[in-house]
Amino acid sequence: VWRTGSPRWAPISAVVPMPAYLPPQPVGHQSPPDPLQYTQAGSTNRVLIGIMGIVFGWAGVHKFMLGYTQAGVIMAVIGVVGFFCYGIGWLVMGVIGAIEGIIYLTKGDQQFYNEYVLRKKEWF
């Protein structure tokens, strides 16, 4: 390394104290898991999640499948409570779920992964 005011280059250990033992670095290259198959939140099967959004959107099942627990709970509570309030909340959550399901089905796998898994886009 070289620092301002140094007369010449020097080993980094002469400038910065180094630990006596450095843990070994992994050898070789491990390929990362296929991002289109699994994430920490769960499966990212776009088609299945889209169908669940259309069929069970009122209960937020597609949100839970993507790992969006808060959004799933919101949809489930409004859907169930709304069912007993003349069905308005159930209908609204069903329409939102169906719209999101159709959006999921019309996206490509990579675009779906980028928007809903990497960027965590919870609504529409």
Secondary structure, 3 states (H helix, E strand, C coil): CCCCCCCCCCCHHHHCCCCCCCCCCCCCCCCCCCCCCECCCCECCHHHHHHHHHHHHHHCHHHHHCCCHHHHHHHHHHHHHHHCCCCHHHHHHHHHHHHHHHHHHHCCHHHHHHHHHHCCCCCC
